[in-house]
């Protein structure tokens, strides 16, 4: 990973995880075309998301995005929170990432430093390959796996019961596409698994940290 053309794919993914707008369909199609050519294992997941984007009006898309990531959310895109919750380790991660974003000139806008789209845009701007590898192996990929697990039926059912109890209402999930962002997350994870192959890097387990950043972080099981 690291070529400009591959980084363009991560920039596209970053856009797709932002709040929907009418122009986003173009980026969905660009992402799908790139994946169809370069990442065959991710084609099915990306195609499913592209079909949803093509067939859904913007209002439905916005509602599903909100249900997934914002109000009464299934999950969050803040990967540090996914891994560490409110533990001080997340604070340390935010400090490290904020420095990297600043040094790279990567604008996080209104989101925090550990917000997935911000990290994806950061990848192509990082000059420290060890830091980049550790960020992917020990933070991004484990977080993505946990986020994807939140889309399992039993987890969603538990969340809905809590929301209904505390908020007296839940946003109803659209029958066919209520969990469609799981497909996009799966596609991203497959791409990362190919671009950052653990076995090729000789990584045996998550205790083998290389950079100062990794040495100071402990990723929970």
C-alpha positions in Angstrom: 0.0 0.0 0.0 1.2 3.5 -0.5 0.8 4.2 -4.2 -1.2 7.4 -5.0 -3.8 5.3 -7.0 -4.4 3.0 -4.0 -4.6 5.9 -1.6 -7.3 7.4 -3.8 -9.4 4.3 -2.9 -9.1 5.1 0.8 -10.0 8.7 0.1 -13.1 7.4 -1.7 -14.0 5.1 1.2 -13.6 8.1 3.6 -16.2 10.0 1.6 -18.6 7.1 1.6 -18.6 7.0 5.4 -19.5 10.7 5.6 -23.1 11.9 5.8 -24.9 11.2 2.5 -25.4 13.8 -0.2 -26.5 13.8 -3.8 -23.0 13.8 -5.2 -22.0 10.7 -3.2 -23.4 8.3 -5.7 -20.5 9.2 -8.1 -18.0 8.3 -5.5 -19.8 5.0 -4.8 -19.5 4.1 -8.5 -15.9 5.1 -8.6 -15.2 2.9 -5.6 -17.0 0.0 -7.0 -15.2 0.3 -10.3 -11.8 0.3 -8.6 -12.7 -2.6 -6.4 -14.0 -4.6 -9.4 -10.6 -4.3 -11.1 -8.3 -4.7 -8.1 -10.0 -6.4 -5.2 -12.1 -9.4 -6.4 -12.8 -10.6 -2.8 -14.5 -7.3 -2.0 -16.7 -7.1 -5.1 -19.8 -8.8 -3.6 -19.9 -6.5 -0.5 -19.2 -3.3 -2.5 -21.8 -4.3 -5.1 -24.5 -4.7 -2.5 -23.8 -1.2 -1.1 -23.7 0.3 -4.6 -27.1 -1.3 -5.4 -28.5 0.2 -2.3 -27.1 3.7 -3.2 -28.5 3.5 -6.7 -32.0 2.4 -5.6 -32.4 4.7 -2.5 -33.5 8.3 -2.5 -31.4 10.7 -0.5 -33.9 10.9 2.4 -33.9 7.1 3.0 -30.1 7.1 2.7 -29.8 9.8 5.3 -32.2 8.0 7.7 -30.2 4.7 7.4 -26.9 6.6 8.0 -28.3 8.3 11.0 -29.7 5.1 12.4 -26.3 3.4 11.8 -23.8 5.9 13.1 -25.5 8.9 14.8 -28.8 9.0 16.7 -29.5 5.8 18.7 -26.7 4.3 16.6 -25.9 0.7 15.9 -22.3 1.6 16.2 -19.8 4.5 15.9 -17.0 5.3 13.5 -14.7 6.6 16.2 -12.4 3.6 16.3 -10.7 4.6 19.5 -14.0 4.5 21.3 -14.8 1.2 19.7 -11.6 -0.3 21.2 -11.2 1.5 24.5 -14.5 3.1 25.3 -14.0 6.0 27.8 -10.7 4.5 29.1 -7.7 6.8 29.3 -6.1 4.7 26.4 -8.5 6.4 24.0 -7.2 9.8 25.3 -3.7 8.7 24.5 -4.7 7.5 21.1 -6.4 10.8 20.4 -3.3 12.8 21.4 -1.1 10.7 19.1 -3.4 10.9 16.2 -4.0 14.6 16.6 -0.3 15.2 16.3 -0.1 13.0 13.2 -3.0 14.8 11.6 -1.5 18.1 12.3 2.0 17.1 11.0 0.4 15.7 7.9 -1.8 18.7 7.3 -4.9 16.5 7.4 -8.0 18.5 8.3 -10.3 16.6 10.7 -13.0 19.3 10.4 -15.6 18.8 13.1 -14.8 15.1 13.9 -12.2 13.7 16.4 -8.8 12.4 15.4 -9.9 8.7 15.6 -12.9 9.1 13.3 -12.6 6.5 10.6 -12.8 8.8 7.6 -10.1 11.1 9.0 -7.8 8.1 9.5 -8.4 6.8 6.0 -7.5 10.2 4.6 -4.4 10.3 6.8 -3.0 7.1 5.4 -1.6 8.5 2.2 -0.1 11.5 4.0 1.9 9.5 6.6 5.6 9.4 6.1 6.4 6.9 8.9 5.6 3.5 7.5 6.0 1.8 10.9 3.4 4.1 12.4 1.1 3.5 9.4 1.5 -0.3 9.8 0.8 -0.2 13.5 -2.2 2.1 13.0 -3.7 -0.4 10.6 -2.8 -3.7 12.3 -3.5 -2.8 15.9 -6.2 -0.1 15.7 -8.1 0.1 12.4 -8.5 -3.6 11.6 -9.4 -4.7 15.1 -11.9 -1.8 15.4 -13.5 -2.6 12.0 -14.0 -6.2 13.1 -15.7 -5.0 16.3 -17.9 -2.5 14.4 -19.0 -5.2 11.9 -19.9 -7.5 14.8 -22.3 -4.9 16.1 -24.5 -5.6 13.0 -25.3 -9.1 14.2 -29.0 -9.6 14.8 -28.7 -10.3 18.5 -26.6 -7.2 19.1 -29.0 -5.0 17.2 -32.0 -6.4 19.1 -30.3 -5.7 22.5 -29.6 -2.1 21.4 -33.1 -1.5 20.2 -34.5 -2.7 23.6 -32.3 -0.3 25.4 -33.2 2.6 23.1 -36.9 1.8 23.4 -36.6 1.8 27.2 -34.7 5.1 27.5 -36.1 7.0 24.5 -39.5 5.4 24.1 -39.0 5.1 20.4 -36.5 3.8 17.9 -35.8 4.7 14.3 -37.3 1.9 12.4 -34.8 0.0 10.2 -35.7 -0.3 6.5 -36.5 -3.9 5.8 -34.0 -4.6 3.0 -31.2 -2.1 3.8 -31.3 -1.4 7.5 -27.8 -2.8 8.0 -26.4 -2.0 4.6 -23.3 -0.2 6.0 -22.1 -3.6 7.1 -21.4 -4.3 3.5 -19.3 -1.2 3.0 -17.4 -2.0 6.2 -16.8 -5.5 5.0 -15.5 -4.2 1.7 -13.1 -1.8 3.4 -11.8 -4.6 5.8 -11.2 -6.9 2.8 -9.2 -4.2 1.1 -7.1 -3.5 4.2 -6.5 -7.2 4.7 -5.0 -7.4 1.2 -3.0 -4.2 1.4 -1.8 -4.9 5.0 -1.2 -8.7 5.1 -0.3 -9.7 8.6 1.6 -12.8 7.5 3.7 -10.9 4.9 4.8 -8.5 7.7 5.7 -11.4 9.9 3.4 -10.3 12.7 2.6 -13.2 15.1 0.4 -11.5 17.6 -0.7 -8.1 18.8 2.0 -7.9 21.4 4.7 -7.3 18.8 4.6 -3.6 18.6 7.2 -1.6 16.6 6.8 2.1 17.1 6.6 4.3 20.2 2.9 4.8 19.4 2.3 1.1 19.5 4.4 0.5 22.6 2.2 2.9 24.5 -1.1 1.4 23.4 -2.6 -1.9 24.5 -5.4 -3.2 22.3 -8.0 -5.2 24.3 -9.0 -8.6 23.1 
